[in-house]
Amino acid sequence: MRSRLVGWTFDVLAWLVGHTNGHGWQRWCTSAWRVAAILSRGTLVETHIHGRRVRVPAGYPYPLWSRQWPNYNAPLLEAAHEATLLRDGPIRVVDVGAAVGDTALMLLANLPIGTIEDLLCVEPDNQFAGLARANLRGEPAVRIRQALLARSETNVRDLVRTHPGTASAQGRERRPAVPLDHLCPERVDVLKIDVDGMDGQVLAGARRHLAVDHPVVIFEWHPVLYERTGNDWREPFEVLHDAGYRQAVWFDKFGSCAGIADVGDADLLEHRARTCLVDRSTEDWHYDVIAVPPGPGSRAGAARLATLFHARSRLSRC
């Protein structure tokens, strides 16, 4: 009974965010969501994500964020669509940091049936991985692997839950990790990475895929979390540049395009890192970056991605 009441509370708050345009109302709902998440910590609830009845931890923010920001996750959908143009056929997607399966459900709901040949969801957190298996059960293209990825087979910081929607490698203990090149021998057409500061390490462990498959890459660039996990926020761009990638399309945390730049633009990186690390006027500032596969059409591909043309016409937002 308690979990039903808690789930109903979060559903109502998410609905209000999606149906109230007033900034004050959205701020109130967001604050209420945070308070409810603290009070109901540890509870699992049922909700709807992209037409699917799923189980998530109370306060899991995806339903809120996808309604609060119209372009939330639009860059990922656009990256997948771009890969279908480059591949001219069904694509293979790797979702690193799959959490409870929400981004996988988003792709499956918004791409034509048969577009995704294989969708490998990689999630290291025990609870999230279990929920992803349950939430994505019955999807023939989906595989779930519970693993922590890094640049090599080594031990890295263990995960700690920083809020109901994510776990970050900020723990005191250490646990084994593997490179993506070892975990996934198959071709990769889209590589999505959202691992709270470990994105550079994941890319460094996928050098073979980057050099051979040239996937469309989308990753979260969050300098604050890079520092908290003991990683270098320059590493993703260094790895991509070494693999021949030259064009990057930047999106802010709300999913709006923030420009196209060269992967090796050190001045831009320094400027945006300072914005994220120093300017706290906007909470939790970070970017999503799409690295366009190398080749003669990379500039045209970057221009297409920046428009979010396909993603803006998506059928399902949550």
C-alpha positions as CSV (number, residue, x, y, z in Angstrom):
1,M,0.0,0.0,0.0
2,R,2.8,2.4,0.9
3,S,4.6,1.8,-2.4
4,R,1.4,2.5,-4.3
5,L,0.9,5.7,-2.5
6,V,4.5,6.8,-3.1
7,G,4.3,5.9,-6.7
8,W,1.1,7.8,-7.2
9,T,2.7,10.9,-5.6
10,F,5.6,10.8,-8.0
11,D,3.3,10.2,-11.0
12,V,1.2,13.2,-10.0
13,L,4.3,15.5,-9.6
14,A,5.6,14.4,-13.0
15,W,2.3,15.0,-14.6
16,L,2.1,18.5,-13.1
17,V,5.6,19.3,-14.4
18,G,4.5,18.3,-17.9
19,H,1.2,20.2,-17.8
20,T,2.2,23.5,-16.1
21,N,4.1,26.1,-18.0
22,G,4.7,28.4,-15.0
23,H,8.3,28.4,-13.9
24,G,7.2,28.8,-10.3
25,W,5.0,25.7,-10.5
26,Q,7.8,23.6,-12.0
27,R,10.2,24.7,-9.3
28,W,7.6,23.8,-6.6
29,C,7.1,20.4,-8.1
30,T,10.8,19.7,-8.4
31,S,11.3,20.7,-4.7
32,A,8.4,18.5,-3.7
33,W,9.9,15.6,-5.7
34,R,13.2,15.9,-3.9
35,V,11.5,16.0,-0.5
36,A,9.4,13.0,-1.4
37,A,12.5,11.1,-2.6
38,I,14.2,11.6,0.7
39,L,11.2,10.6,2.8
40,S,10.6,7.4,0.7
41,R,14.2,6.4,0.3
42,G,14.6,2.6,-0.2
43,T,11.1,2.1,-1.6
44,L,10.5,0.6,-5.1
45,V,7.5,2.0,-7.0
46,E,5.7,1.3,-10.3
47,T,5.4,4.0,-13.0
48,H,5.1,4.4,-16.7
49,I,8.2,5.1,-18.9
50,H,7.6,5.2,-22.7
51,G,4.4,3.2,-22.5
52,R,5.9,0.5,-20.4
53,R,4.9,-0.3,-16.8
54,V,8.2,-0.4,-14.9
55,R,9.7,-0.5,-11.4
56,V,12.1,2.1,-10.3
57,P,13.5,3.4,-6.9
58,A,11.2,6.1,-5.4
59,G,12.4,9.5,-6.7
60,Y,14.0,8.1,-9.8
61,P,14.2,11.4,-11.8
62,Y,13.8,10.3,-15.4
63,P,10.0,10.8,-15.6
64,L,10.4,14.3,-14.1
65,W,13.3,15.4,-16.2
66,S,11.8,14.1,-19.5
67,R,8.7,16.2,-18.9
68,Q,10.6,19.2,-17.5
69,W,12.9,19.6,-20.5
70,P,11.4,18.9,-23.9
71,N,14.7,18.0,-25.5
72,Y,15.9,15.7,-22.7
73,N,17.6,12.7,-24.3
74,A,16.9,14.1,-27.8
75,P,20.6,14.1,-28.6
76,L,20.8,10.3,-28.0
77,L,17.8,9.7,-30.2
78,E,19.3,11.9,-32.9
79,A,22.6,10.0,-32.6
80,A,20.8,6.7,-33.1
81,H,19.0,8.1,-36.2
82,E,22.3,9.3,-37.6
83,A,23.8,5.9,-37.2
84,T,20.9,4.4,-39.2
85,L,21.8,6.8,-42.1
86,L,25.5,5.8,-41.9
87,R,24.9,2.1,-41.6
88,D,22.0,2.0,-44.1
89,G,20.5,-0.8,-42.1
90,P,19.7,-2.1,-38.6
91,I,22.1,-0.8,-36.0
92,R,23.9,-2.2,-32.9
93,V,23.7,0.0,-29.8
94,V,25.7,-0.2,-26.6
95,D,24.2,1.7,-23.6
96,V,26.8,2.1,-20.9
97,G,25.2,3.3,-17.7
98,A,21.8,1.8,-18.7
99,A,20.4,2.3,-15.1
100,V,16.9,0.8,-14.9
101,G,16.6,0.7,-18.7
102,D,14.9,4.1,-19.3
103,T,17.1,5.2,-22.2
104,A,16.8,1.7,-23.9
105,L,13.0,2.1,-23.6
106,M,13.2,5.6,-25.1
107,L,15.1,4.3,-28.2
108,L,12.8,1.3,-28.6
109,A,9.7,3.5,-28.4
110,N,11.0,6.2,-30.9
111,L,12.7,4.2,-33.6
112,P,10.9,2.1,-36.2
113,I,10.5,-1.6,-35.3
114,G,13.6,-3.5,-36.6
115,T,15.9,-0.4,-36.5
116,I,17.9,-1.8,-33.6
117,E,19.4,-5.2,-34.3
118,D,21.1,-5.5,-30.9
119,L,20.9,-3.3,-27.8
120,L,23.5,-4.2,-25.1
121,C,22.7,-2.5,-21.8
122,V,25.7,-2.3,-19.5
123,E,25.0,-1.4,-15.8
124,P,27.3,-2.0,-12.8
125,D,24.8,-1.2,-10.0
126,N,23.2,-4.4,-8.6
127,Q,19.7,-2.9,-8.1
128,F,19.7,-1.0,-11.3
129,A,20.8,-4.0,-13.3
130,G,18.1,-6.2,-11.8
131,L,15.4,-3.6,-12.5
132,A,16.7,-3.2,-16.1
133,R,16.3,-7.0,-16.6
134,A,12.7,-6.8,-15.3
135,N,11.8,-3.6,-17.1
136,L,13.2,-4.8,-20.5
137,R,12.0,-8.4,-20.3
138,G,10.5,-9.6,-23.5
139,E,12.5,-7.2,-25.8
140,P,14.2,-9.6,-28.2
141,A,17.0,-7.1,-29.2
142,V,18.0,-6.4,-25.7
143,R,20.9,-7.9,-23.7
144,I,21.8,-6.9,-20.1
145,R,25.3,-7.2,-18.7
146,Q,26.2,-6.2,-15.2
147,A,29.8,-4.9,-15.4
148,L,31.9,-1.9,-14.4
149,L,33.9,-0.6,-17.4
150,A,37.3,1.1,-17.4
151,R,40.3,1.5,-19.6
152,S,41.8,-1.9,-18.7
153,E,41.2,-4.9,-16.6
154,T,41.9,-3.3,-13.2
155,N,40.3,-2.3,-9.9
156,V,38.5,1.0,-9.7
157,R,36.6,2.8,-7.1
158,D,33.3,1.1,-6.1
159,L,30.0,2.7,-6.7
160,V,28.0,4.9,-4.3
161,R,24.4,6.0,-4.8
162,T,24.6,9.8,-5.1
163,H,20.8,10.2,-5.7
164,P,17.9,7.8,-6.7
165,G,18.8,8.0,-10.3
166,T,22.5,7.3,-10.4
167,A,25.5,5.5,-8.8
168,S,29.0,7.0,-9.2
169,A,32.5,5.5,-8.8
170,Q,33.3,7.6,-5.7
171,G,33.5,4.8,-3.1
172,R,36.4,4.0,-0.8
173,E,36.5,0.3,-1.7
174,R,37.7,-1.0,-5.0
175,R,36.1,-3.5,-7.4
176,P,37.1,-5.2,-10.7
177,A,36.5,-3.5,-14.0
178,V,36.9,-4.6,-17.6
179,P,37.3,-2.7,-20.9
180,L,34.4,-2.6,-23.4
181,D,36.6,-4.1,-26.1
182,H,36.8,-7.3,-23.9
183,L,33.1,-7.3,-22.9
184,C,31.7,-6.7,-26.3
185,P,33.4,-8.3,-29.3
186,E,30.6,-7.5,-31.7
187,R,30.3,-4.4,-33.9
188,V,29.1,-1.2,-32.3
189,D,27.2,1.5,-34.3
190,V,26.1,3.7,-31.4
191,L,28.0,4.0,-28.2
192,K,26.1,5.9,-25.4
193,I,28.0,6.5,-22.2
194,D,26.6,8.1,-19.0
195,V,28.7,6.9,-16.1
196,D,29.2,10.0,-13.9
197,G,32.8,10.9,-14.4
198,M,34.1,7.5,-15.8
199,D,33.3,8.4,-19.5
200,G,36.9,8.9,-20.5
201,Q,37.9,5.6,-19.0
202,V,35.1,3.8,-20.9
203,L,36.2,5.3,-24.1
204,A,39.8,4.4,-23.4
205,G,38.7,0.8,-23.0
206,A,36.9,0.9,-26.4
207,R,39.8,1.9,-28.6
208,R,39.3,-1.1,-30.9
209,H,35.7,-0.2,-31.5
210,L,36.5,3.4,-32.1
211,A,39.3,2.6,-34.6
212,V,37.5,-0.2,-36.4
213,D,33.7,0.4,-36.1
214,H,33.7,4.2,-35.9
215,P,30.4,4.3,-34.0
216,V,28.5,7.5,-33.3
217,V,29.5,8.3,-29.7
218,I,27.5,10.2,-27.2
219,F,28.8,10.8,-23.7
220,E,28.1,12.9,-20.7
221,W,30.9,15.5,-20.0
222,H,30.6,16.4,-16.3
223,P,33.9,17.9,-15.1
224,V,32.8,18.0,-11.4
225,L,32.2,14.3,-11.5
226,Y,35.4,13.7,-13.4
227,E,37.3,15.2,-10.5
228,R,35.3,13.5,-7.8
229,T,36.0,10.1,-9.4
230,G,39.7,10.9,-9.9
231,N,39.6,11.2,-13.7
232,D,40.7,13.7,-16.2
233,W,38.0,15.6,-18.1
234,R,40.3,16.0,-21.1
235,E,40.6,12.2,-21.6
236,P,37.4,11.6,-23.7
237,F,38.6,14.1,-26.3
238,E,42.1,12.8,-26.4
239,V,41.0,9.2,-26.9
240,L,38.5,10.3,-29.7
241,H,41.1,12.4,-31.4
242,D,43.6,9.5,-31.4
243,A,40.9,7.4,-33.0
244,G,40.4,9.9,-35.9
245,Y,37.3,11.7,-34.7
246,R,37.4,15.4,-35.5
247,Q,33.8,16.8,-35.2
248,A,31.9,17.2,-31.9
249,V,28.4,18.5,-31.4
250,W,27.8,19.9,-27.9
251,F,24.4,20.0,-26.1
252,D,23.7,21.6,-22.7
253,K,22.2,19.6,-19.8
254,F,18.7,20.5,-21.1
255,G,19.3,19.0,-24.5
256,S,19.7,22.2,-26.5
257,C,22.5,22.5,-29.0
258,A,25.5,24.4,-27.7
259,G,27.5,24.4,-30.9
260,I,29.8,22.4,-33.2
261,A,33.5,22.3,-32.4
262,D,36.7,20.4,-33.2
263,V,37.3,17.5,-30.9
264,G,40.8,18.9,-30.3
265,D,39.7,22.4,-29.4
266,A,41.7,22.8,-26.1
267,D,40.6,26.4,-25.5
268,L,36.9,25.5,-25.7
269,L,37.5,22.6,-23.3
270,E,39.2,24.8,-20.8
271,H,36.5,27.5,-21.0
272,R,33.6,25.0,-20.6
273,A,35.4,23.2,-17.8
274,R,35.7,26.5,-15.9
275,T,32.0,27.1,-16.4
276,C,31.1,23.7,-15.0
277,L,33.7,23.8,-12.1
278,V,33.4,27.5,-11.0
279,D,30.1,28.9,-12.1
280,R,27.5,27.4,-9.6
281,S,24.7,29.8,-10.6
282,T,23.2,26.9,-12.5
283,E,23.0,23.7,-10.6
284,D,24.9,20.6,-11.7
285,W,26.0,22.1,-15.0
286,H,27.3,19.7,-17.6
287,Y,27.1,18.8,-21.3
288,D,26.3,15.9,-23.6
289,V,28.7,15.5,-26.5
290,I,28.2,13.6,-29.7
291,A,31.4,12.7,-31.5
292,V,30.7,12.3,-35.2
293,P,32.4,9.3,-37.0
294,P,35.5,10.3,-39.0
295,G,35.2,10.5,-42.8
296,P,34.4,12.9,-45.6
297,G,30.8,13.3,-44.4
298,S,31.6,14.2,-40.8
299,R,30.9,17.9,-41.1
300,A,27.5,17.3,-42.8
301,G,26.7,14.7,-40.1
302,A,27.5,17.2,-37.4
303,A,25.2,19.8,-39.0
304,R,22.4,17.2,-39.1
305,L,22.9,16.2,-35.5
306,A,22.8,19.8,-34.3
307,T,19.3,20.4,-35.7
308,L,17.8,17.5,-33.7
309,F,15.3,17.3,-36.6
310,H,14.4,13.7,-36.2
311,A,14.3,13.7,-32.4
312,R,12.0,16.7,-32.3
313,S,9.3,14.7,-34.0
314,R,9.6,11.7,-31.7
315,L,6.4,9.8,-30.7
316,S,7.2,9.2,-27.0
317,R,8.7,11.6,-24.6
318,C,8.2,9.5,-21.5
